[in-house]
Amino acid sequence: MSRQGVSLLDALELACALIARRSVTPEDGGCQKLLAERLARSGFACEEVVCNDVRNLWARRGTARPLLCFAGHTDVVPPGPLDQWHSDPFLPTERDGKLFGRGAADMKSSIACFVVAAEAFVAERPQHAGSIALLLTSDEEGPSVDGTVRVVERLKQRGEKIDYCVVGEPSSASALGDVIRNGRRGSLSGRLTVRGVQGHVAYPELVRNPIHAVAPALAELAAEKWDDGDEYFPPTTWQVSNLHAGTGATNIVPGSLAMDFNFRFAAASDERELRERLEGILRKYGLDWSIEWRVSGRPFLTRPGELVEAVKAAIRRVTGREAVLSTGGGTSDARFIVEICKQIVEIGPVNASIHKLDEHIELESLRQLPQIYLETLRGLIR
């Protein structure tokens, strides 16, 4: 059996082709069509899943288990002020040992590395056991309502399960492979409305100021210790993201206040308990209030096992680094995939430039990352 690597040129050419497509969420810009045509040549059965304006792709080679799935998104965030980029964000540019462009780190380069790794593995083991799949969406950077979650629903209906999933999110902190995300905190958001009585600021006896009323409760909520976290998760945090009140005039007490907040919660707390504790604090202060709650993700964890060990071994073999496990950071589409897969990790480029001007990936990472994915395939699909 021939064991070959993946060349930098393979991954670089495909990454550039993807970056050049203007796929600002929820647009796909033709990325998935390009990838489907390429994967089909390696024997993948490609299924397009379109929901409203969102394009999704499920590509699978083989029918047996275990099934290893690479997951990612072809959409990117808007580039921001174009005149502040040093090169066109949709014109992939090599400079100072890096590849610049929107999506270079988050996460078109990872997708390119998935694909060239899968192609190399299939060429090496055309009669491989098990199955390989790619799950791609154009709705990860947006509201995430018609993307990966819709593909997962379809797979659940058909009884398809994924044994191992590698998400290409930019997980690395300072060097490729130094961090593997093996779980994520849950995300619980709320919009609090506090009602008062509007009126002239010169007649405080005739008004009820919702800003003044909520201030003591807000101070207590900000100081509250929600839990201690655990072995894998940091403590739960609570943050206010927006607070709106007033008419714009300086002599009017507002009649209501709206406040957006978010819990990033560890497995040590559940969403019902957090809701009850927060509402209990509000009740102490005699407010006239209501809350709209929304859960955008629940905490999940992949404990050390086959997938974690295979990815750590691949990183060690390719880079010489000993990866550490982390559950920090924001949410990802892994929160949907966990419904049909119990072993999920995120491994991808350094995340320092994501969503920023001059987003980039090190060219050395483009050489090593497909090799990490290839070694992971070799370790799990015999």
CORNORSUL-V812094 format. One record per pair of residues at least 6 apart in sequence whose ideal C-beta (glycine too) atoms are under 7 Angstrom apart, sorted by the first residue. I is the first residue (numbers start at 1). J is the second residue. D is the distance in Angstrom with one decimal. If there is no record, write none. Layout:
BEGIN
{{I,J,D} {I,J,D}}
END
This chain:
BEGIN
{{1,124,6.7} {1,125,6.9} {2,124,6.0} {3,124,6.4} {4,120,6.3} {4,124,6.4} {5,371,5.7} {6,116,5.1} {6,117,6.0} {6,120,5.0} {6,370,4.1} {6,371,5.7} {6,374,5.9} {8,363,6.7} {8,366,5.8} {8,367,4.1} {10,116,4.4} {11,112,5.1} {11,113,5.2} {11,116,5.1} {11,366,4.8} {11,370,4.9} {12,99,6.9} {12,366,5.4} {14,112,3.8} {14,115,6.2} {14,116,6.3} {15,99,6.5} {15,108,5.9} {15,109,4.5} {15,112,4.0} {15,366,6.4} {16,92,4.0} {17,34,6.5} {18,31,5.3} {18,103,6.7} {18,108,4.0} {18,111,6.4} {18,112,6.1} {19,90,6.8} {19,92,4.3} {19,101,3.8} {19,102,6.8} {19,103,5.3} {19,104,6.1} {19,108,5.4} {20,90,6.0} {20,91,6.8} {20,92,6.0} {21,29,3.6} {21,30,5.3} {21,31,5.1} {22,29,5.1} {22,90,5.2} {23,29,3.5} {23,31,5.5} {23,74,5.4} {23,75,5.3} {23,76,5.8} {23,138,6.4} {24,75,7.0} {24,76,6.0} {24,78,5.4} {25,75,3.8} {25,76,6.8} {25,77,6.8} {25,138,6.7} {25,139,6.7} {25,141,4.0} {25,142,4.1} {26,53,5.0} {26,54,5.0} {26,75,6.0} {26,138,5.3} {26,139,5.0} {26,142,5.1} {27,75,6.7} {27,138,6.4} {28,55,4.2} {28,74,5.3} {28,75,6.8} {28,138,4.0} {31,74,3.9} {32,55,5.5} {32,57,4.4} {32,74,5.8} {32,136,5.8} {35,57,6.7} {35,115,6.2} {35,136,6.8} {36,46,4.1} {36,57,5.9} {36,59,6.5} {38,115,6.3} {39,46,5.9} {39,59,4.8} {39,115,6.7} {39,134,6.8} {40,46,5.6} {42,61,6.9} {42,118,6.7} {42,119,5.2} {42,122,4.7} {43,61,5.1} {43,122,6.4} {44,59,4.3} {44,60,6.4} {44,61,4.6} {45,59,7.0} {45,60,5.6} {46,57,6.4} {46,59,4.5} {47,58,4.5} {48,55,6.9} {48,57,6.2} {49,56,4.0} {49,58,6.2} {49,150,6.0} {49,151,5.3} {49,154,6.3} {51,146,3.7} {51,150,4.8} {52,146,5.1} {54,137,6.8} {54,138,5.5} {54,139,4.1} {54,146,3.9} {54,147,5.4} {55,138,4.9} {56,136,6.6} {56,137,4.8} {56,147,6.0} {56,150,6.4} {56,151,5.0} {57,134,6.9} {57,136,4.4} {58,133,6.9} {58,135,5.8} {58,151,5.5} {59,133,6.3} {59,134,4.6} {60,131,5.9} {60,133,4.3} {61,122,6.8} {61,131,6.2} {61,132,5.0} {62,130,6.2} {62,131,3.3} {62,132,6.5} {63,131,6.3} {64,129,6.4} {64,130,5.6} {64,131,6.0} {65,130,6.1} {65,131,6.9} {65,163,5.9} {66,130,4.6} {66,163,3.9} {66,164,6.5} {66,380,6.6} {66,381,6.9} {67,130,6.4} {67,131,4.4} {67,133,6.0} {67,162,5.3} {67,163,5.1} {68,130,6.9} {68,132,5.7} {68,163,6.8} {68,164,4.5} {68,377,6.5} {68,380,5.4} {68,381,5.7} {69,133,4.2} {69,134,7.0} {69,135,5.6} {69,162,4.6} {69,165,4.7} {70,114,4.1} {70,134,5.0} {70,166,5.3} {70,168,6.7} {70,373,7.0} {71,135,4.4} {71,148,7.0} {71,165,5.7} {71,167,4.8} {71,333,6.3} {71,337,6.1} {72,107,5.2} {72,110,5.6} {72,111,4.8} {72,114,6.7} {72,136,5.8} {72,167,6.7} {72,168,4.3} {73,107,6.3} {73,136,6.7} {73,137,5.1} {73,138,6.8} {73,140,3.4} {73,141,6.7} {73,333,6.8} {74,111,6.7} {74,136,5.7} {74,138,5.2} {75,138,4.3} {75,139,6.5} {75,140,6.0} {75,141,5.0} {75,142,6.8} {76,102,4.9} {76,103,4.2} {76,141,6.4} {77,141,5.1} {77,355,5.3} {79,85,6.7} {79,89,3.9} {79,102,4.9} {80,357,6.0} {84,357,5.2} {85,357,5.6} {85,358,5.9} {86,358,5.6} {87,93,4.1} {87,100,5.6} {89,101,5.8} {89,102,4.0} {90,101,6.6} {90,102,6.4} {92,99,6.1} {92,101,4.3} {93,100,4.7} {93,101,6.6} {94,363,7.0} {97,362,6.4} {97,363,5.4} {98,360,4.3} {98,361,6.6} {98,362,5.7} {98,363,6.4} {99,360,6.1} {99,361,5.3} {99,363,6.1} {99,366,6.5} {100,358,5.8} {100,359,6.9} {100,360,4.6} {101,359,6.7} {102,359,5.7} {104,359,5.2} {104,360,5.1} {104,361,4.6} {105,170,4.9} {105,349,4.8} {105,350,6.9} {105,351,6.6} {105,353,5.5} {105,354,5.0} {105,359,5.5} {105,360,6.6} {105,361,5.0} {106,170,5.3} {106,354,4.0} {106,355,6.8} {107,168,5.0} {107,169,6.1} {107,170,6.3} {107,348,6.0} {109,349,6.2} {109,361,4.8} {109,366,6.1} {110,168,2.8} {110,348,4.5} {110,349,6.8} {110,369,6.9} {111,136,6.8} {111,168,6.3} {113,369,4.4} {113,370,3.9} {113,373,5.7} {114,134,6.1} {114,168,6.2} {114,373,6.0} {116,370,4.9} {117,370,4.5} {117,373,3.7} {117,374,4.2} {117,377,6.4} {118,132,5.6} {120,374,5.5} {121,374,5.9} {121,377,4.5} {128,381,5.5} {129,381,6.4} {129,382,5.0} {130,381,4.5} {132,377,6.9} {132,381,6.5} {135,148,6.5} {135,151,5.7} {137,147,3.5} {137,148,4.8} {137,333,6.8} {138,147,6.8} {139,146,5.3} {139,147,3.1} {140,147,5.9} {140,148,7.0} {140,333,5.4} {144,333,7.0} {147,333,7.0} {148,333,4.1} {148,336,4.7} {148,337,6.6} {149,336,4.5} {152,336,5.0} {152,337,6.2} {152,339,5.5} {152,340,5.8} {155,340,5.7} {156,339,6.6} {156,340,5.9} {161,340,5.1} {161,341,6.9} {162,337,6.8} {162,340,5.5} {162,341,3.8} {163,343,6.8} {164,307,4.6} {164,343,5.1} {164,380,5.7} {165,337,5.3} {165,341,4.6} {165,343,7.0} {165,344,4.4} {166,311,7.0} {166,345,6.1} {166,347,6.3} {166,373,6.9} {166,376,6.3} {167,332,5.9} {167,333,6.8} {167,334,5.2} {167,344,6.6} {167,346,4.4} {168,348,4.5} {169,181,6.9} {169,332,5.0} {169,346,4.4} {169,348,5.2} {170,348,4.6} {170,349,4.7} {170,350,6.5} {170,351,3.9} {170,354,5.4} {171,179,5.3} {171,180,6.3} {171,181,4.6} {171,346,4.6} {171,347,5.4} {171,348,5.3} {171,351,6.9} {172,178,5.5} {172,179,5.5} {172,348,6.8} {172,349,5.9} {172,350,4.5} {172,351,6.5} {173,179,4.9} {173,350,7.0} {174,350,6.6} {175,321,6.6} {175,350,6.8} {176,319,6.1} {176,349,6.3} {176,350,6.5} {176,365,4.5} {176,368,5.7} {176,369,6.4} {177,315,3.8} {177,319,4.7} {177,321,4.9} {177,323,5.5} {177,347,7.0} {177,372,6.5} {178,321,5.6} {178,323,6.2} {178,324,6.9} {179,323,6.3} {179,324,5.8} {179,326,5.1} {180,308,6.9} {180,311,5.9} {180,312,6.8} {180,323,4.7} {180,325,5.6} {180,345,5.3} {180,347,5.4} {181,326,5.7} {181,327,6.9} {181,329,6.5} {181,345,6.5} {181,346,3.7} {182,301,6.7} {182,302,4.6} {182,308,5.9} {182,325,4.6} {182,327,6.7} {182,345,5.3} {183,232,6.0} {183,299,6.9} {183,300,5.6} {183,301,3.7} {183,302,6.1} {183,327,4.0} {184,297,6.7} {184,299,6.6} {184,300,6.3} {184,327,6.1} {184,331,5.9} {184,332,6.4} {184,334,6.3} {184,335,6.3} {185,233,6.2} {185,264,4.6} {185,265,5.9} {185,266,5.8} {185,299,5.3} {185,327,6.3} {186,265,4.6} {186,271,6.7} {186,297,5.6} {186,298,4.6} {186,299,4.2} {187,262,6.5} {187,264,6.1} {187,296,4.6} {187,297,4.6} {187,331,5.2} {188,262,7.0} {188,263,4.2} {188,265,6.0} {188,271,5.1} {188,274,6.1} {188,295,5.4} {189,262,4.8} {189,294,4.9} {189,296,6.5} {190,261,5.5} {190,291,5.0} {190,292,6.6} {190,293,5.1} {191,258,6.2} {191,260,5.4} {191,291,6.8} {191,292,4.7} {192,259,4.5} {192,261,6.8} {192,289,6.2} {192,291,5.2} {193,256,6.2} {193,258,5.5} {193,289,6.4} {193,290,5.2} {194,210,4.2} {194,213,6.2} {194,214,4.9} {194,256,6.7} {194,257,4.5} {194,287,5.5} {194,288,6.8} {194,289,5.0} {195,210,6.4} {195,256,5.1} {195,288,4.4} {196,207,7.0} {196,208,4.1} {196,209,5.6} {196,210,3.6} {196,213,6.3} {196,254,6.8} {196,255,5.7} {196,256,6.4} {197,207,5.1} {197,208,4.1} {197,255,6.3} {198,207,6.7} {198,252,6.5} {198,253,6.0} {198,254,6.2} {198,255,3.3} {199,206,4.8} {199,207,3.7} {199,253,5.4} {200,251,6.3} {200,252,6.8} {201,251,5.1} {201,252,6.7} {201,253,5.6} {207,253,4.2} {209,253,4.9} {210,245,6.4} {210,254,6.3} {210,256,5.8} {210,257,4.0} {211,245,5.4} {211,254,6.9} {211,257,5.8} {213,285,7.0} {213,287,5.6} {214,257,6.1} {214,287,6.4} {216,285,5.7} {217,281,5.8} {217,282,5.5} {217,285,4.7} {217,287,6.7} {220,281,5.5} {221,238,6.3} {221,278,6.6} {221,281,5.8} {224,238,6.8} {226,235,6.8} {226,236,4.0} {226,238,6.4} {226,269,6.0} {226,274,6.7} {227,235,5.7} {227,236,5.0} {227,266,6.0} {227,268,4.2} {227,269,4.8} {228,235,5.7} {228,268,6.7} {229,235,4.1} {229,266,4.9} {229,268,6.0} {230,266,6.4} {230,267,6.4} {230,268,5.2} {232,301,5.5} {232,327,5.4} {233,266,3.5} {233,267,5.5} {233,268,6.7} {233,299,6.7} {233,327,5.1} {234,266,6.6} {234,328,6.5} {235,266,6.4} {236,263,6.1} {236,264,6.7} {236,265,4.3} {236,266,5.1} {236,269,5.1} {237,264,5.0} {238,261,6.5} {238,263,5.4} {239,261,6.5} {239,262,5.7} {240,259,6.1} {240,261,4.9} {241,260,4.8} {241,261,6.5} {241,262,6.0} {242,259,7.0} {242,260,4.1} {243,259,4.8} {244,258,4.7} {245,254,4.3} {245,257,4.1} {246,254,4.7} {247,254,6.5} {263,274,5.4} {265,271,7.0} {265,274,6.0} {265,299,6.5} {266,299,6.2} {267,299,4.7} {267,301,6.5} {271,295,5.7} {275,293,6.2} {282,289,5.7} {296,331,6.4} {297,331,4.5} {297,335,3.7} {298,335,6.8} {300,335,6.8} {300,338,4.5} {301,327,6.8} {302,308,6.3} {302,343,5.2} {302,344,5.4} {302,345,5.9} {305,343,6.3} {306,343,6.8} {306,380,6.8} {307,343,4.1} {307,345,5.9} {308,345,6.2} {310,376,5.3} {310,379,3.9} {310,380,5.2} {311,345,5.5} {311,347,5.8} {311,376,5.5} {312,323,5.2} {313,379,6.2} {314,372,4.7} {314,375,3.5} {314,376,4.6} {314,379,6.5} {315,321,5.8} {315,323,4.9} {315,372,5.7} {316,322,6.3} {317,375,5.6} {318,368,5.2} {318,371,4.7} {318,372,5.0} {318,375,6.3} {319,368,5.8} {332,346,6.2} {334,344,4.8} {334,346,6.4} {337,344,5.9} {338,344,6.0} {347,372,6.8} {349,361,4.9} {349,365,5.2} {349,369,6.7} {353,359,4.7} {353,360,5.3}}
END
